[in-house]
Amino acid sequence: MLLAIDIGNTNVVLGLFEETKLVQHWRIGTVRRATSDECAAQLRSLFDIAGLDVGRTEAAIVSCVVPPLLPIYGRTCTKLFEREPLVVGPGVRTGMPIRVDNPREVGADRIVNSVAAFELLGGPAVVIDFGTATSFDCVSAAGEFVGGAIVPGILVSLDALVARASKLSSVEIEVPPGVIGKNTTHSLQSGIVYGYAGLVDVMIDRIREELGPDTKTVATGGLAHVIAQESRTVERVEPYLTLEGLRLIHERNVSVRSRDPGRPAPDIREDP
């Protein structure tokens, strides 16, 4: 089995694959001060609750946008699986050329999502990831990551508003009865849901002007299903797109090393 670990700013999403099948997945809160002992105990508990044997996990791959947690999860994997994880970054074969000004500044999760989207949809394509930030990651028809856009995430925006407006309080992110809210809760929900759906549609329209009118779209992230149902441009939702991308990248690196064990994997900036 392969354990895929996506360490985000708000959540850590984990997926356990048996060959190409996702057999179990978990979402836990990101704790920046966690130790490797705490992470190992938590992971072992998740396996135990699911009735899974930790010892069956043969490999792990990590995508991380919280740098202090990368060595923590590296040690966690070593403790549980007796081997270091593959880390998505420079030196790892993704199979996707990175056509931006500074490839090293691109978040690993954006590359992972793009790899999965191109495998799933072909190109050109856009991934809309509703996370701590809402990102638009663009893939060309030739399968190249060509950049994108980043806006404040839904919960970040709501938290900022509530923190600065004394009479407003947080609400559940769900579709309200109508666009015109009859109370404060529905007014906030309307602005968030329909406002972000409109933002997505405008961004996709403009991206299609540059990538082409046949650009496909896929959404992922915790709130993707809520916004997608009110958007006219989101064509499908794949909640575990990042995990699938991690599986694909692991597979590509294993296949390269099995053909030539002495050959180092190409840098993430290189063409496949």
N, C-alpha and C positions, 0 to 999 in steps of 0.2 A: 504493500500500500504506500501511497504518497500523501504526505500532509502538506497542504498549501496554506501559507500564512500571509495574510494581507494586513499589515499594521498601519492603520490610519490614525488621523488626529483625534477622532472621536471613538471609533470602534476598532477592534481587532477581529477580522473575519477569518475563520478557519474552515477548510474543507478537506475531507479525507476521500481520496480517490482509490478505487480498486481498478487498475488499468485505466480505462477512460471514463468510468462511471463514478459520479459523485455519490458516495454512499452515506455520507453524514456531513453536516455543516453546523457551525456554531458562530454566534456573534457575542462578543464580550466587550466591556468597556475598556478603553485605553487608559492605563495607569502608568504615568511617566516615571513614577518613583518605585515601580515594582522591581523586585529582585528576581534572579533566575530561579531561586528556590520557590518563590511564590508562584511564578509562572508555571514551573514544572508541576507543582501540586495542583494548580488549577486545571492544567491540561490533563493530568492523570485522572482527575475527578470527572472531567467531561467524558473521557474514554470509558471510565467505569460506569457512569450513568447510562451511557449508550450501549453498554454491554459489549464493548470492543476491547481487544487486546492490544495494548501499546506496543508490545513486542512484535506485532505483525507489520509495523510501519518501517519500511525499508529506506525511506528517503524523505527529505523535507526541502521545501523551497520557500523563500521569504521575499516579500516586497515590503519596503518600509519607507514611510515619509516622516518618521519620528526618529532621527538619528540616535538619540541616547538609548532607545530600546533595541537597536539592532544587535549590539553585542549581548544584551540580556537574553534575547530569543535565540541567539547563536549558542550560548551556554545551555539554555533550556533544552534545545534539541540534542546537544551532546549528552546531557544527563539522561534524557528519556530514550533516545534512539542510538546512542553511542556513535554518533557521527555528526559532523557539522552540516548545516543546511546549505543549499545553493542560494546565493543572494543575488537578486536582480540588480545589476549595476555594471559598471565598466568591466570588461573581460568576460561577460556572459553573452552567449549567442542568442539573439532574439529572432533573427530572420527578418528584421525590419530595419531598413536604413532610416536614420534620424536626420531629416533635412531642416534643421533649425540653426540659429546663430551659434548657440552653445549647447550641444547635446547633453553635457554633464549636468546642466541645471534643470533638466526635465525630470519631473517626479516619476519614480519607478512605476507607480500605479497607472500613470497615463500611458506609458509604453505597453504595459501588460494588457490594459483594456484595448488598446489599439490592435495588438497582436490577435487577441480573441475576436474582435469585431471583423478584422479582415478575413480570418479563417471562417467565420460564420457567414458573413455577408458578401465578401469580396470588396472591391473598391470602385469608386470613391465612397467613403463612409464617415460618419460622425458618431462618436460615443458621447452621450450626455450623462455625466456621472454626478448624481445628487448626493454629495458627501458634505464634509465640513465646508468645502467650497463646491460650487457647481462648475464643473469643467466641461468644455467642448473640445474633444480631441479628434483631429482630422487626419484621415488616411487617404492618400491619393489612389488613383486607379491602378498605379503600379505597385501598391503596397508599401508606400513610404509614409512615415509619420512626418507631417508637414507643419505641425503647430496647432494652434487653437486659441481658445479664450477661457478666462477664468473670472467668475463673479462670486461674491459672497454667497455662502450656502444659505438654505432656507432657515435652518435653526439658528445660525449665526445672526442672520438679519432680524429674526424675531427676538432673540435674546437682547440684541443691541437696542431694539425699539422699546422693549419692556423696561430695560435698565434706565432709559432716558425719559420715558413718559410715565409720570407718577401714577396716572389713573388707569394705565393699561396693565393687564396681566397675561401670562402665557396661556395659550390655547392648544387644543389638539389640532394637528394638521389633518384636516379632512375637508371634503367638499361641502360647502354650506348649502342651504336650501335655494339660494338665489344669489345673483351678483350683488344686488342691493341688500345689504345686511340690515335687519330690523333691530339688532342689538349689537353691543360691542364685540361679543364673541364671533358672531356671524360676519361682522364687518372685517375683523382681522382675518378670519378664514378666507373670506372672499379676496381680500387684497393679496394674501399669500398664494393661494391656489391659482386663482385666475391671473394674478399678476405675474407669477413665475411661468405659468403656461404661455402667457403672451410673450414674456422675455425669451423663452425657448423658441417659440415660433419665429420671432423676428430674427434671432441669431441664426437659426437654420436657414431661413430665407436668404440672408446675406451670405452665409457660407456657401450655399448652393450657387450663388452668383459667381463665386470664385472657383469652387470645385467642380461645378457642373450640375444641371438640373436633375440628373439621375442619381445624385448622392443619397445613399441609404442612411437611415438613422436607427440607433438602438440606445435605450436608456438603461442605466443600472444605478445601484445605490438604494439606501433605505427608503427614500420617499419617491422613488421613480414611478411606482404604480399610481400614486395619487396625482401627480402632475401629468403623467402620460395620458390618463383618461380624459383630460381637459385640453390636451394639445392636439393640433391638427397635423403636426409634422413628425411626431414620434411614431415610428412604424411598429416597434416592438420593444418589449421590456425583458431584459435578461438579468435577474437579480444576482446571479452568481457568475457574471461575465469575468470578473477579475480572477476568480478562482480557476476558471477554465483557461484563462490566459497564462496563469502560473503553471498549470499542468502542461500546456503546449510548450512553454519555454523550457521546462525541465526535460521534456521529451526530446527537444532539439539538442540540448546540451549532452544528454546521455547518449544519443545516437552519434554525435560527433566524436565523443571520447571512446565509444566502443569501436569505431572504425579506425581510430588512430589514438591509442591511449597516451602517447607521448606528445601529442600536439595540443598546445594551449588553445582554449576557446577564443574566437575572435572578439575584439573589443566591441562594446555595445554600439559604438559609433560607426563601425564598419558595415559595408554591404554584406549580405549573407553569402 
